[in-house]
Amino acid sequence: MWADYRKWENELSSPNAASKFIADLSTAYMEVRPWNTEWHNATESLLRRKLFPCSPHDDQAGVVKHQQSLWFRWIDLEKQNKLNLPDPALRYRVEYVYRRAISLLPFVPEIWFRLGQYLQLIDEDNNKSACINLFADGLALNPTSYLLAFQLSELYEKEGDFVKARTVYDDIISLLSKKHEGVRTKIDELIADAAEKAKPVKKQVNENGYNSNDDEDEEAPAPVVIYTEAQAAELEKYETKLADLAKCVTLLYIKLMSLCKRSQGIKEIRAVFKQRKNFKAMGYQFYVVNALHEYYSDNKKTADKVFDLAMKSFSKDGGFLYAYLDYLILSNSIESLKVVFEVAVTSLLKEIASDKETLEIATNNIVLHRTSAKSLKKSQFYTKKIIKRYINFASSYLDLDTVTSLSKRFCQYFPETDGLALFSSRYTLGSYNAIAEYDLANAHNLESDLEDLDDLDEQRPKRRRLAEPAEANNTSTSSGRTDTHKSLPPTPSMAVAQQTQQQLHGFVGNEIYNLLQGLPNAGCFGPKNEHLFNSAKLVELFTHVVLPGEQ
């Protein structure tokens, strides 16, 4: 551009005039050159100037995410103001780049939000209406954006417009509820399609030749539904999406109650509570938060009634039972606490037994097997969590007899539990465990079995952090003789660690366990149309393999 300008100036003006005009602009040109280089480095010369009609959530190739990062780099470069512009000009340039990014990536809510944040930061009072219009436009293009919905509702609330603030919630709740119904319909269709192809149960004949299914009064046995891997994967995908949508709608209702509490009071919260019937898949968290709103509004009796009502629907849900226990501890309802604790433990133990039985029976039903395995893991997790919570409460505010009784029950229900870990958990300061630090020298992670995880869906297989003493297994190379530590007997902490490692891998041993870890999972073997490997061909291959020394 500079070369074209000089050529044009020399052709248009006299030599003296052209030299004067070029000299007047050369200083600015020299200042811009290094900035231009930085801009190319920041954007990697890959910035695209065309519309991307998808969001980061649907961006399989990662193009939108990469372009978004390039735009943010450009914005950061502008904010550094290396051109030494006055504040009005700097603000204009930064806002311009934000709006260019929005025009090309309109389905990225984060860009809308950050522009709104920038406008509020530089002049919140004068940019209120501009921010409201900005977020309203962003929400129109991204109607299921929680980020934009929450921010727009807050701006309306600050303006004192409760009706519009609530309308934002009502619109997104309605939209997500319809999506939830659509996914539910797809799941029902998949199940119905599999049920149509189900195989009838074979008639059972006893030793006397009597057919147990010939009895007219006896109902015909239900057909056995067998899902293929593809059907099970598709069904699991839709069920995960259904659960996520239920969580999102529950979250929106909860935040709507918070809006009502701040703006209108407890009466409006009760009106929202009545609307729960419009969404059948409401999560237990909605009832818990509603009850806490009542409790903190000095309506403890109403809060108790809300928990009693939720108990009818979530008596087998470990998350709700734990929240109920927490509430009773908060409200110092000791007698009710004891009753609810026993009900919760009994209910969860029944679920554990039922899930274990189902896992033994449902060997052919992939979907039922996975569902039961997940339910079993959840029930075991919350049973441990509830008992441990009560133990810690009793050790601080009740008596040691109760603590001892609960500890025995915990070890009875979960024999693999290390009693030392359970005992030390009562004598901690937050996450600091003095017993593990000083008495056991961090020999192993005492809290590995009793770890509290917020989201069971994101749990990974727990790995015990066992500190194997290097001195016990290595020889000293500096002195040329065997280390004397090798002949020492293992300490109690080392013995516990070794026993735990054996329990973790079962009877197969470490070598076999490590081999199994390296093999593909069972889902990779089977028929060609469903799996990756042909089991028969693999067996044939290994059969003809000649190992060294066999020739």
C-alpha positions as CSV (number, residue, x, y, z in Angstrom):
1,M,0.0,0.0,0.0
2,W,2.8,2.4,0.8
3,A,4.5,1.7,-2.5
4,D,1.3,2.3,-4.4
5,Y,0.7,5.5,-2.5
6,R,4.2,6.9,-3.3
7,K,3.8,6.0,-7.0
8,W,0.4,7.7,-7.1
9,E,1.7,10.8,-5.3
10,N,4.7,11.2,-7.7
11,E,2.4,10.9,-10.7
12,L,-0.1,13.4,-9.4
13,S,2.0,16.1,-7.9
14,S,5.1,18.0,-8.6
15,P,8.4,16.5,-7.3
16,N,8.6,19.0,-4.5
17,A,5.0,18.7,-3.4
18,A,5.1,14.9,-3.7
19,S,8.3,14.7,-1.5
20,K,6.6,17.0,1.1
21,F,3.4,14.9,1.3
22,I,5.3,11.6,1.4
23,A,7.6,13.0,4.2
24,D,4.6,14.1,6.3
25,L,3.3,10.5,6.3
26,S,6.5,8.6,6.5
27,T,6.7,8.9,10.3
28,A,3.3,7.3,10.7
29,Y,4.2,4.6,8.2
30,M,7.4,3.7,10.1
31,E,5.3,3.4,13.3
32,V,2.8,1.1,11.6
33,R,5.3,-1.3,10.0
34,P,6.3,-3.1,13.3
35,W,2.7,-3.2,14.4
36,N,1.7,-4.8,11.1
37,T,4.3,-7.5,11.6
38,E,3.0,-8.2,15.1
39,W,-0.5,-8.4,13.7
40,H,0.5,-11.0,11.2
41,N,2.3,-13.0,13.9
42,A,-0.7,-12.8,16.2
43,T,-3.2,-14.0,13.6
44,E,-0.7,-16.4,12.0
45,S,-1.8,-14.9,8.6
46,L,-4.7,-17.5,8.8
47,L,-7.6,-15.2,9.7
48,R,-10.5,-16.0,7.5
49,R,-13.0,-13.3,6.4
50,K,-16.0,-15.5,5.8
51,L,-19.0,-16.5,7.9
52,F,-18.8,-19.8,9.8
53,P,-22.4,-21.0,10.3
54,C,-21.7,-23.3,13.3
55,S,-20.9,-23.1,17.0
56,P,-17.9,-24.5,18.8
57,H,-20.1,-27.3,20.1
58,D,-20.7,-28.5,16.5
59,D,-17.2,-27.7,15.2
60,Q,-15.9,-31.2,14.6
61,A,-12.8,-30.0,12.7
62,G,-11.9,-27.3,15.3
63,V,-11.9,-24.5,12.7
64,V,-14.3,-22.2,14.7
65,K,-12.2,-22.7,17.8
66,H,-9.0,-21.8,16.0
67,Q,-10.5,-18.8,14.3
68,Q,-11.9,-17.6,17.6
69,S,-8.5,-17.8,19.2
70,L,-7.0,-15.7,16.4
71,W,-9.6,-13.0,16.8
72,F,-9.0,-12.9,20.5
73,R,-5.3,-12.5,19.8
74,W,-6.0,-9.5,17.6
75,I,-8.2,-8.0,20.2
76,D,-5.5,-8.4,22.8
77,L,-3.0,-6.8,20.5
78,E,-5.3,-3.8,20.0
79,K,-5.8,-3.4,23.8
80,Q,-2.0,-3.1,24.2
81,N,-2.3,0.2,22.3
82,K,1.2,0.0,20.7
83,L,0.1,2.7,18.3
84,N,-0.3,5.1,21.2
85,L,-3.8,6.1,20.2
86,P,-6.0,8.3,22.4
87,D,-8.6,6.5,24.5
88,P,-11.6,7.2,22.2
89,A,-9.8,6.0,19.1
90,L,-8.5,2.9,21.0
91,R,-12.0,2.0,22.2
92,Y,-13.3,2.4,18.7
93,R,-10.7,0.0,17.3
94,V,-11.2,-2.6,20.0
95,E,-15.0,-2.5,19.6
96,Y,-14.6,-2.6,15.8
97,V,-12.6,-5.8,16.0
98,Y,-15.1,-7.4,18.4
99,R,-17.9,-6.7,16.1
100,R,-16.0,-8.0,13.1
101,A,-15.4,-11.2,15.0
102,I,-19.1,-11.4,15.8
103,S,-20.2,-10.9,12.2
104,L,-18.0,-13.8,11.1
105,L,-18.5,-16.1,14.2
106,P,-22.1,-15.2,15.2
107,F,-22.7,-18.6,16.8
108,V,-19.9,-18.3,19.4
109,P,-21.6,-16.9,22.6
110,E,-18.3,-16.1,24.2
111,I,-17.5,-13.3,21.7
112,W,-20.9,-11.6,22.4
113,F,-20.3,-11.9,26.1
114,R,-16.8,-10.5,26.1
115,L,-17.8,-7.5,23.9
116,G,-20.6,-6.8,26.4
117,Q,-18.1,-7.1,29.3
118,Y,-15.8,-4.6,27.5
119,L,-18.5,-2.1,26.9
120,Q,-19.6,-2.3,30.6
121,L,-16.0,-1.9,31.7
122,I,-15.2,1.3,29.8
123,D,-18.6,3.0,30.6
124,E,-21.2,0.9,32.3
125,D,-23.8,3.7,32.8
126,N,-23.9,4.9,29.2
127,N,-23.6,1.5,27.6
128,K,-26.4,-0.3,29.5
129,S,-29.0,-0.1,26.7
130,A,-26.3,-1.0,24.1
131,C,-25.3,-4.1,26.1
132,I,-29.0,-5.1,26.5
133,N,-29.5,-4.8,22.7
134,L,-26.2,-6.7,22.1
135,F,-27.1,-9.6,24.3
136,A,-30.7,-9.7,23.0
137,D,-29.3,-10.0,19.4
138,G,-26.8,-12.7,20.5
139,L,-29.6,-14.7,22.2
140,A,-31.7,-14.4,19.1
141,L,-29.0,-16.2,17.2
142,N,-28.0,-18.5,20.1
143,P,-31.4,-19.2,21.8
144,T,-30.0,-22.0,23.9
145,S,-27.0,-20.1,25.2
146,Y,-27.0,-20.2,29.0
147,L,-24.2,-17.6,29.1
148,L,-26.1,-15.0,27.1
149,A,-29.4,-15.8,28.8
150,F,-28.1,-15.4,32.3
151,Q,-26.3,-12.2,31.4
152,L,-29.3,-10.6,29.7
153,S,-31.6,-11.5,32.5
154,E,-29.2,-9.9,35.0
155,L,-29.1,-6.7,33.0
156,Y,-32.9,-6.6,32.9
157,E,-32.9,-7.2,36.6
158,K,-30.5,-4.3,37.2
159,E,-32.9,-2.1,35.2
160,G,-35.7,-3.2,37.5
161,D,-37.6,-4.9,34.7
162,F,-38.5,-8.2,36.3
163,V,-41.0,-9.2,33.6
164,K,-38.4,-9.2,30.8
165,A,-35.8,-10.8,33.1
166,R,-38.2,-13.7,33.8
167,T,-39.2,-13.9,30.1
168,V,-35.6,-14.8,29.2
169,Y,-35.8,-17.8,31.5
170,D,-39.3,-18.8,30.3
171,D,-38.2,-18.8,26.7
172,I,-35.1,-20.9,27.1
173,I,-36.9,-23.3,29.5
174,S,-39.7,-23.8,26.9
175,L,-37.2,-24.4,24.1
176,L,-35.1,-27.0,26.1
177,S,-38.3,-28.7,27.4
178,K,-39.3,-29.3,23.8
179,K,-35.9,-30.7,23.0
180,H,-36.2,-33.0,25.9
181,E,-39.5,-34.3,24.7
182,G,-38.0,-34.9,21.2
183,V,-35.1,-36.9,22.6
184,R,-37.5,-38.9,24.8
185,T,-39.6,-39.7,21.7
186,K,-36.5,-41.0,19.9
187,I,-35.5,-43.2,22.8
188,D,-39.1,-44.7,22.9
189,E,-38.9,-45.4,19.2
190,L,-35.5,-47.1,19.5
191,I,-36.8,-49.3,22.4
192,A,-40.0,-50.1,20.5
193,D,-38.1,-51.1,17.4
194,A,-35.8,-53.4,19.4
195,A,-38.9,-54.9,21.2
196,E,-40.5,-55.8,17.9
197,K,-37.5,-57.8,16.9
198,A,-37.2,-59.4,20.4
199,K,-37.0,-63.2,20.6
200,P,-39.7,-65.0,22.6
201,V,-38.6,-67.0,25.6
202,K,-38.3,-70.7,25.0
203,K,-40.8,-72.9,26.9
204,Q,-39.3,-74.7,29.9
205,V,-40.1,-78.4,30.3
206,N,-39.4,-80.1,33.6
207,E,-38.4,-83.8,34.3
208,N,-42.1,-85.0,34.1
209,G,-42.6,-83.4,30.8
210,Y,-44.8,-80.6,32.2
211,N,-44.7,-77.4,30.3
212,S,-44.6,-74.5,32.7
213,N,-46.0,-72.2,30.1
214,D,-49.1,-74.3,29.3
215,D,-51.0,-73.0,32.3
216,E,-53.8,-70.9,31.0
217,D,-53.8,-68.7,34.1
218,E,-50.1,-68.0,33.8
219,E,-49.1,-65.0,31.8
220,A,-46.9,-65.5,28.8
221,P,-43.2,-64.6,29.5
222,A,-42.0,-61.3,28.1
223,P,-39.8,-61.6,25.1
224,V,-36.0,-61.2,25.5
225,V,-34.8,-57.9,24.1
226,I,-31.2,-58.2,22.8
227,Y,-29.5,-55.0,21.6
228,T,-26.7,-54.9,19.2
229,E,-23.6,-52.9,19.9
230,A,-24.8,-50.2,17.5
231,Q,-28.2,-50.0,19.0
232,A,-26.8,-49.9,22.6
233,A,-24.4,-47.1,21.6
234,E,-27.1,-45.1,20.0
235,L,-29.5,-45.6,22.9
236,E,-26.7,-44.6,25.4
237,K,-26.0,-41.4,23.3
238,Y,-29.7,-40.3,23.5
239,E,-30.0,-41.2,27.1
240,T,-26.9,-39.1,28.0
241,K,-28.4,-36.2,26.0
242,L,-31.7,-36.7,27.8
243,A,-30.0,-36.6,31.2
244,D,-28.1,-33.5,30.2
245,L,-31.2,-31.6,29.1
246,A,-32.9,-32.6,32.3
247,K,-30.0,-31.1,34.3
248,C,-30.1,-27.9,32.2
249,V,-33.8,-27.4,32.7
250,T,-33.5,-28.1,36.4
251,L,-30.6,-25.5,36.6
252,L,-32.7,-22.9,34.8
253,Y,-35.7,-23.4,37.2
254,I,-33.3,-23.1,40.1
255,K,-31.8,-19.8,38.8
256,L,-35.3,-18.6,38.1
257,M,-36.2,-19.1,41.8
258,S,-33.1,-17.1,42.7
259,L,-34.2,-14.3,40.4
260,C,-37.7,-14.4,42.0
261,K,-36.2,-14.3,45.5
262,R,-34.1,-11.2,44.8
263,S,-36.8,-9.4,42.9
264,Q,-40.2,-10.5,44.2
265,G,-39.8,-12.6,47.4
266,I,-40.9,-16.0,48.6
267,K,-44.4,-15.8,47.1
268,E,-43.0,-15.7,43.6
269,I,-40.8,-18.7,44.4
270,R,-43.8,-20.7,45.4
271,A,-45.4,-19.8,42.1
272,V,-42.3,-21.2,40.3
273,F,-42.5,-24.3,42.5
274,K,-46.0,-25.0,41.2
275,Q,-44.7,-24.9,37.7
276,R,-42.5,-27.9,38.3
277,K,-45.3,-30.2,37.1
278,N,-44.8,-28.8,33.6
279,F,-41.5,-30.6,33.4
280,K,-41.7,-34.3,34.4
281,A,-38.0,-34.9,34.5
282,M,-37.2,-32.3,37.2
283,G,-34.1,-33.1,39.2
284,Y,-34.0,-33.4,42.9
285,Q,-31.8,-30.3,43.1
286,F,-34.8,-28.2,42.4
287,Y,-36.6,-29.4,45.5
288,V,-33.5,-29.0,47.6
289,V,-32.9,-25.4,46.6
290,N,-36.6,-24.6,47.0
291,A,-36.6,-26.0,50.5
292,L,-33.5,-24.0,51.4
293,H,-35.2,-20.8,50.1
294,E,-38.0,-21.6,52.5
295,Y,-35.6,-22.4,55.4
296,Y,-33.7,-19.1,55.0
297,S,-37.0,-17.3,54.8
298,D,-37.8,-18.6,58.3
299,N,-40.2,-21.2,57.0
300,K,-38.7,-24.4,58.4
301,K,-42.0,-26.3,58.4
302,T,-42.5,-25.6,54.7
303,A,-39.0,-26.6,54.0
304,D,-39.6,-29.9,55.8
305,K,-42.7,-30.5,53.7
306,V,-40.8,-29.9,50.5
307,F,-38.2,-32.5,51.5
308,D,-41.0,-34.9,52.4
309,L,-42.6,-34.4,49.0
310,A,-39.3,-35.0,47.2
311,M,-38.8,-38.1,49.2
312,K,-41.7,-39.7,47.4
313,S,-39.9,-39.4,44.1
314,F,-36.2,-39.6,45.0
315,S,-36.1,-42.1,47.9
316,K,-33.6,-44.2,45.9
317,D,-31.5,-41.3,44.7
318,G,-28.2,-41.1,46.6
319,G,-27.7,-37.5,45.7
320,F,-31.0,-36.4,47.1
321,L,-30.6,-38.5,50.2
322,Y,-27.2,-37.0,50.9
323,A,-28.7,-33.5,50.4
324,Y,-31.5,-34.3,52.8
325,L,-29.1,-35.5,55.4
326,D,-27.1,-32.3,55.0
327,Y,-30.2,-30.2,55.5
328,L,-31.2,-32.0,58.7
329,I,-27.7,-31.4,60.0
330,L,-27.9,-27.8,59.1
331,S,-31.3,-27.4,60.8
332,N,-30.2,-29.4,63.8
333,S,-33.0,-31.9,63.5
334,I,-31.3,-34.8,65.3
335,E,-34.2,-37.2,65.6
336,S,-35.3,-36.8,62.0
337,L,-31.6,-37.1,61.0
338,K,-31.4,-40.6,62.6
339,V,-34.6,-41.7,60.9
340,V,-33.7,-40.4,57.4
341,F,-30.2,-41.9,57.7
342,E,-31.6,-45.4,58.4
343,V,-34.1,-45.0,55.5
344,A,-31.4,-43.8,53.2
345,V,-28.9,-46.6,53.9
346,T,-31.6,-49.3,53.8
347,S,-32.9,-48.0,50.4
348,L,-29.4,-47.7,48.9
349,L,-28.4,-51.2,50.1
350,K,-31.5,-52.6,48.4
351,E,-30.5,-50.9,45.2
352,I,-27.0,-52.3,45.4
353,A,-28.3,-55.8,45.9
354,S,-30.8,-55.4,43.1
355,D,-28.2,-54.0,40.7
356,K,-25.8,-56.8,41.5
357,E,-28.5,-59.4,40.8
358,T,-29.4,-57.7,37.5
359,L,-25.7,-57.7,36.5
360,E,-25.6,-61.5,37.0
361,I,-28.7,-62.2,35.1
362,A,-28.7,-59.6,32.3
363,T,-25.7,-60.9,30.4
364,N,-27.3,-60.6,26.9
365,N,-29.0,-57.2,27.4
366,I,-26.2,-54.7,26.8
367,V,-28.3,-51.7,27.7
368,L,-29.6,-53.1,30.9
369,H,-26.2,-54.3,31.9
370,R,-24.6,-50.9,31.4
371,T,-27.5,-49.1,33.2
372,S,-27.2,-51.5,36.2
373,A,-23.4,-51.1,36.4
374,K,-23.8,-47.3,36.4
375,S,-26.6,-47.5,39.0
376,L,-24.5,-49.8,41.2
377,K,-21.5,-47.5,41.1
378,K,-23.7,-44.5,42.0
379,S,-25.4,-46.3,44.9
380,Q,-22.2,-47.6,46.4
381,F,-20.6,-44.1,46.1
382,Y,-23.4,-42.3,47.9
383,T,-23.8,-45.0,50.5
384,K,-20.2,-44.5,51.5
385,K,-20.6,-40.8,51.4
386,I,-23.7,-40.7,53.5
387,I,-22.3,-43.0,56.2
388,K,-19.0,-41.1,56.3
389,R,-20.9,-37.8,56.6
390,Y,-22.9,-39.1,59.6
391,I,-19.7,-40.5,61.2
392,N,-18.0,-37.1,61.0
393,F,-21.0,-35.4,62.4
394,A,-21.4,-37.9,65.2
395,S,-17.7,-37.7,66.1
396,S,-18.0,-33.9,66.5
397,Y,-21.4,-33.4,68.0
398,L,-22.9,-36.7,69.3
399,D,-21.0,-39.6,71.1
400,L,-18.3,-42.1,70.4
401,D,-20.7,-45.1,70.7
402,T,-22.6,-43.9,67.7
403,V,-19.3,-43.4,65.8
404,T,-18.1,-46.9,66.7
405,S,-21.4,-48.4,65.6
406,L,-21.4,-46.5,62.3
407,S,-17.8,-47.4,61.6
408,K,-18.5,-51.1,62.1
409,R,-21.4,-50.9,59.7
410,F,-19.3,-49.1,57.1
411,C,-16.7,-51.9,57.2
412,Q,-19.4,-54.5,57.1
413,Y,-21.1,-53.1,54.0
414,F,-17.7,-52.4,52.3
415,P,-15.2,-55.0,53.5
416,E,-12.5,-53.7,51.2
417,T,-12.4,-50.5,53.2
418,D,-9.2,-49.7,55.2
419,G,-10.2,-49.1,58.8
420,L,-7.2,-46.8,59.2
421,A,-8.4,-44.5,56.4
422,L,-11.9,-44.4,57.9
423,F,-10.5,-43.6,61.4
424,S,-8.1,-40.9,60.2
425,S,-10.8,-39.1,58.1
426,R,-12.4,-38.0,61.4
427,Y,-9.2,-36.2,62.5
428,T,-8.5,-34.0,59.5
429,L,-8.3,-30.2,59.1
430,G,-10.1,-29.7,55.8
431,S,-8.0,-31.6,53.2
432,Y,-5.0,-31.8,55.6
433,N,-4.4,-35.2,57.2
434,A,-1.8,-35.0,59.9
435,I,-1.9,-38.8,60.5
436,A,-1.0,-39.5,56.9
437,E,1.6,-36.8,56.9
438,Y,3.5,-37.6,60.1
439,D,2.5,-41.1,61.4
440,L,2.4,-42.8,58.0
441,A,4.8,-40.6,56.1
442,N,2.3,-40.5,53.2
443,A,2.8,-44.2,52.7
444,H,-0.5,-44.4,50.7
445,N,-3.4,-42.3,50.0
446,L,-5.8,-42.9,52.9
447,E,-8.7,-41.1,51.2
448,S,-8.6,-43.2,48.0
449,D,-11.7,-45.2,49.0
450,L,-13.5,-42.3,50.7
451,E,-12.9,-39.7,48.1
452,D,-15.8,-37.3,47.4
453,L,-16.5,-36.7,43.8
454,D,-19.1,-34.2,42.6
455,D,-19.9,-35.7,39.2
456,L,-20.2,-39.5,39.0
457,D,-20.4,-39.3,35.2
458,E,-16.9,-37.9,35.0
459,Q,-15.4,-40.4,37.4
460,R,-12.3,-42.2,36.2
461,P,-11.0,-45.5,37.6
462,K,-9.3,-44.5,40.8
463,R,-5.6,-45.1,41.0
464,R,-4.1,-45.6,44.4
465,R,-1.1,-43.5,44.9
466,L,1.2,-46.0,46.6
467,A,4.7,-44.8,47.5
468,E,6.9,-47.9,46.9
469,P,10.2,-47.4,48.7
470,A,12.9,-47.4,46.1
471,E,15.4,-48.5,48.6
472,A,13.6,-51.8,49.2
473,N,13.9,-52.9,45.6
474,N,17.0,-51.4,44.2
475,T,20.7,-52.1,44.8
476,S,23.3,-49.5,45.5
477,T,25.6,-48.9,42.5
478,S,27.9,-46.4,44.2
479,S,29.3,-48.8,46.8
480,G,29.2,-51.9,44.6
481,R,27.3,-53.9,47.3
482,T,23.6,-54.7,48.0
483,D,21.7,-52.1,49.9
484,T,21.0,-53.1,53.5
485,H,17.4,-51.8,53.2
486,K,16.6,-54.7,50.9
487,S,16.7,-57.2,53.7
488,L,14.5,-55.2,56.0
489,P,11.0,-56.5,56.6
490,P,8.2,-54.4,55.2
491,T,6.7,-51.8,57.4
492,P,2.9,-51.9,58.3
493,S,2.3,-49.1,55.8
494,M,4.1,-51.0,53.1
495,A,2.2,-54.2,53.9
496,V,-1.1,-52.3,53.6
497,A,0.0,-50.8,50.3
498,Q,1.0,-54.2,48.9
499,Q,-2.2,-55.8,50.1
500,T,-4.2,-53.0,48.5
501,Q,-2.3,-53.5,45.2
502,Q,-3.2,-57.2,45.3
503,Q,-6.8,-56.5,46.0
504,L,-6.9,-54.0,43.1
505,H,-5.7,-56.5,40.5
506,G,-7.4,-59.5,42.0
507,F,-6.0,-63.0,41.6
508,V,-4.6,-62.5,38.2
509,G,-1.4,-60.7,39.4
510,N,0.4,-57.6,38.1
511,E,1.8,-59.2,35.0
512,I,-1.5,-60.4,33.7
513,Y,-3.3,-57.3,34.7
514,N,-0.8,-55.1,32.8
515,L,-1.2,-57.3,29.7
516,L,-5.0,-57.0,29.9
517,Q,-4.6,-53.2,30.2
518,G,-2.9,-53.1,26.9
519,L,-5.4,-55.2,25.0
520,P,-8.5,-53.7,23.2
521,N,-11.8,-53.9,25.0
522,A,-14.3,-56.6,24.3
523,G,-16.3,-54.3,22.1
524,C,-13.6,-54.5,19.4
525,F,-14.2,-58.3,18.8
526,G,-17.1,-60.0,17.1
527,P,-18.9,-60.0,13.8
528,K,-17.4,-57.9,11.0
529,N,-20.4,-55.6,10.7
530,E,-20.2,-54.6,14.4
531,H,-16.6,-54.9,15.5
532,L,-13.1,-54.2,14.5
533,F,-11.4,-57.5,14.9
534,N,-12.3,-61.0,13.8
535,S,-11.8,-63.3,16.8
536,A,-11.4,-66.5,14.6
537,K,-8.7,-65.0,12.5
538,L,-6.8,-63.8,15.5
539,V,-6.9,-67.2,17.1
540,E,-5.7,-68.7,13.8
541,L,-2.9,-66.2,13.7
542,F,-1.6,-66.9,17.2
543,T,-1.9,-70.6,16.7
544,H,0.7,-70.6,13.9
545,V,3.1,-68.2,15.7
546,V,6.4,-69.9,16.3
547,L,8.1,-68.6,19.5
548,P,11.9,-68.4,19.9
549,G,13.4,-71.7,21.0
550,E,10.5,-73.9,19.7
551,Q,12.0,-74.7,16.4
